[in-house]
Amino acid sequence: NAIDYQGFEQSFQLSPDSKFLASRKPNGSALKIWDVKTGKLFNEIVPEKANGASATAFSADGQFFAIAISREQNGKFMFPILVLNASNWTVAGEIPGQATHATRIAFTTDRKKLVSLHDKAFAIWDLTTFGPGANPANQKVMPPVSKMKLWQAASDGETAIVERLLNEGVDPNDTDLNGNPALSYAINRGHT
């Protein structure tokens, strides 16, 4: 069946069971859920206070759907990710707003984590602690590539690369997910 819609859809996601197609327009936050069998609009979801949406994903079992949105809060834009229960299309929870929008999101196969890509950095969200009372501080955010390059160059003793990255503004005091700065990489490998 053909799905009859008006206008240009920017992205779409097919549910794992192929029953539903979720689509959204460019710079639009409205999410349209289509019944693939009938080709008819099944539901339209407009996240509260959303100014736009940038990425969507179904969980592998089709039980959940995530949508990265933009929302203005106190004069600043924040970019949270909403996780919807796909059985009734209600919000199951919200991953706190990040400083940059998510360009890609994906659930792990076991649905225990959600991975989002934000401005050259990955964030890995633990969905087992998701929901009321969850502490966003427990989430691990992968560092930008430039920081990882600094740690690798320090570990390898590549002083020219370390100097170039520092001159480009990479902060030598930034730490990895275990709290180690670049200097500790150099020390551990005998490059000091």
C-alpha positions in Angstrom: 0.0 0.0 0.0 1.1 3.5 -0.7 1.2 5.9 2.3 -0.6 9.1 1.4 1.1 12.1 3.0 1.4 15.8 2.2 4.8 17.4 1.8 8.4 16.3 2.2 9.4 13.9 5.0 13.0 14.3 6.2 13.4 10.9 7.8 11.6 7.8 8.6 11.9 4.6 10.7 10.2 1.3 10.0 9.2 -0.6 13.1 11.0 -4.0 13.5 7.7 -5.8 12.9 7.0 -3.7 9.8 3.6 -2.6 11.2 4.4 1.1 11.6 6.4 3.7 9.8 7.4 6.8 11.8 8.2 9.9 9.8 9.0 13.6 10.5 9.4 16.7 8.4 12.6 18.9 8.2 12.8 21.2 11.2 9.5 19.8 12.5 8.9 18.1 15.8 5.7 16.4 14.8 6.1 12.7 14.5 3.7 10.9 12.3 3.0 7.2 12.8 1.6 5.4 9.8 -0.1 2.0 9.6 1.9 0.2 6.9 -0.9 -2.3 6.1 -3.5 0.3 5.5 -1.3 3.2 4.5 -3.3 5.5 6.8 -2.1 7.9 9.4 -2.3 6.0 12.7 -1.1 8.7 15.1 0.6 12.1 15.2 2.7 13.0 18.2 3.9 16.6 18.9 6.3 16.6 21.9 5.5 19.3 24.4 7.5 22.5 23.9 9.6 21.0 21.1 11.0 23.3 18.4 12.3 20.5 16.1 13.5 17.0 15.9 16.9 15.7 14.7 17.0 11.9 15.0 14.7 8.9 15.6 15.1 5.2 16.4 13.0 2.1 17.2 14.3 -0.5 19.8 15.1 -3.9 18.2 12.0 -5.4 19.9 9.8 -2.5 18.7 8.6 -1.8 22.2 10.2 1.7 22.4 10.8 4.6 20.1 13.3 7.4 20.7 13.2 10.9 19.2 15.8 13.6 19.7 14.2 17.0 20.0 15.2 20.7 20.5 13.5 22.7 23.2 14.0 26.3 24.3 14.5 26.6 28.1 15.3 30.0 29.8 16.4 31.5 26.5 18.8 28.7 25.6 18.2 25.7 23.4 18.6 22.2 25.0 18.4 18.9 23.1 16.7 16.1 25.1 15.8 12.7 23.8 12.3 11.4 24.5 11.7 7.7 24.8 8.2 6.6 23.9 6.4 3.4 24.7 5.5 2.2 21.2 2.4 0.2 22.4 0.5 3.4 23.2 2.9 6.2 22.0 3.2 7.9 25.4 6.4 9.3 26.8 8.1 6.7 28.9 10.9 9.0 29.9 13.2 11.8 28.9 17.0 11.8 28.6 18.2 15.2 29.8 18.9 18.0 27.4 22.4 18.2 26.0 24.2 21.3 24.7 24.2 20.0 21.1 21.5 18.1 19.2 21.8 14.4 18.6 22.4 13.7 14.9 22.1 9.9 15.3 20.5 7.7 18.0 20.3 3.9 18.4 19.2 1.4 21.0 21.5 -1.5 21.8 20.0 -4.9 20.8 19.1 -5.7 24.5 17.5 -2.2 24.9 19.5 -1.5 28.0 21.3 1.4 26.5 20.7 4.2 24.0 23.6 5.7 22.1 23.5 9.2 20.8 25.9 11.2 18.6 26.4 14.8 19.6 28.8 17.1 17.8 31.6 14.5 17.4 31.0 12.9 20.8 29.0 9.8 21.6 26.8 9.6 24.7 25.8 6.2 26.1 22.7 6.3 28.2 21.9 3.5 30.7 18.2 2.8 30.2 18.1 0.3 33.1 18.2 3.3 35.5 15.9 5.3 33.3 12.8 6.9 34.6 11.7 8.7 37.8 14.6 9.1 40.2 17.2 8.2 37.6 20.5 10.2 38.1 21.7 11.6 34.8 25.1 12.1 36.4 25.6 8.3 36.3 25.5 8.4 32.5 28.8 8.2 30.6 29.5 10.6 27.8 32.2 9.7 25.4 34.8 12.4 24.8 35.2 14.3 21.5 37.7 12.8 19.1 40.3 15.6 19.7 40.6 14.6 23.4 41.0 10.9 22.5 43.7 11.9 20.0 45.5 13.8 22.8 45.4 10.8 25.1 46.7 8.5 22.4 49.5 10.9 21.4 50.5 11.2 25.1 50.4 7.5 25.5 52.6 7.0 22.4 55.1 9.8 23.3 54.2 11.8 20.2 55.2 15.2 21.6 54.7 17.1 18.3 51.1 15.9 18.1 50.5 16.7 21.8 51.8 20.2 21.2 49.7 20.7 18.1 46.5 19.6 19.9 47.3 21.8 22.9 47.8 24.7 20.5 44.4 23.9 19.0 42.8 24.4 22.4 42.4 20.8 23.6 42.4 21.0 27.4 45.2 18.8 28.9 43.2 18.5 32.2 40.2 16.9 30.5 39.8 13.4 31.8 38.7 10.2 30.2 35.7 8.1 31.5 37.9 6.8 34.3 39.1 10.2 35.4 42.6 10.1 33.8 44.1 13.2 32.2 46.5 13.0 29.2 49.5 13.3 31.5 48.7 10.1 33.2 48.8 8.3 29.9 52.3 9.7 29.3 53.5 8.8 32.8 52.1 5.2 32.5 54.0 4.6 29.3 57.2 6.3 30.5 57.1 9.4 28.3 57.8 12.0 31.0 
